[in-house]
Amino acid sequence: MKTLKEIKCGETVKVVKLHGVGAVKRRIMDMGITKGTEVFVRKVAPLGDPIEVTVRGYELSLRKADADMIEVE
């Protein structure tokens, strides 16, 4: 499966699974990224960090490390 980190600009994907444990997983879920949520990748910074996405109608910036924990399809 792919992770959010591997998705190109302009693509919309669906969250399949969140990896990570404890506070890290809770923080990602608190941002609105949960199983079944659609995520649109708006921009990726020149060096790949951060990634700007649209989730549930608002813009969100994620670190590559956090985006790598989000499995998508």
C-alpha positions in Angstrom: 0.0 0.0 0.0 1.0 3.6 -0.5 1.4 6.2 2.2 0.4 9.9 2.0 4.0 10.8 1.6 4.2 9.1 -1.8 1.1 10.9 -3.3 1.6 13.5 -5.9 0.0 17.0 -6.0 -3.5 17.2 -7.2 -4.5 13.7 -6.2 -7.3 12.7 -3.9 -6.9 9.6 -1.8 -8.8 7.7 0.9 -7.2 6.9 4.3 -7.1 3.1 4.9 -5.0 2.8 8.1 -3.0 4.9 10.6 0.3 3.6 11.8 2.0 4.9 14.8 1.2 4.6 18.5 0.1 6.6 21.4 0.3 10.4 21.3 1.4 10.5 17.6 -1.6 8.5 16.4 -3.9 10.6 18.6 -2.5 13.9 17.3 -3.1 12.7 13.6 -6.7 11.6 14.5 -7.3 14.9 16.3 -6.4 16.8 13.1 -9.4 15.0 11.4 -7.4 12.3 9.6 -9.3 9.0 10.3 -10.0 5.8 8.5 -12.2 6.4 5.5 -11.5 10.2 5.2 -10.7 11.6 1.8 -7.5 13.7 1.6 -6.6 16.0 -1.3 -2.9 16.8 -1.7 -2.7 20.5 -2.5 1.0 21.3 -2.4 4.3 19.7 -1.6 7.2 21.9 -0.6 10.3 21.9 -2.9 12.2 19.6 -0.5 9.1 17.5 0.2 8.5 18.8 3.8 5.8 19.9 4.6 2.9 18.5 2.6 -0.2 20.7 2.4 -3.5 18.8 2.2 -7.2 19.5 2.4 -9.1 17.4 4.9 -12.8 17.8 5.8 -12.9 21.2 4.2 -9.8 22.8 5.8 -6.1 23.1 4.9 -3.5 21.2 6.9 0.3 21.0 6.7 1.9 17.6 7.6 5.5 16.7 8.1 6.9 13.9 5.9 7.3 11.7 9.0 3.6 12.1 9.9 2.5 11.6 6.3 4.5 8.4 6.2 2.3 6.9 9.0 -0.9 7.4 7.0 -1.7 4.5 4.6 -3.9 5.5 1.7 -5.5 4.0 -1.4 
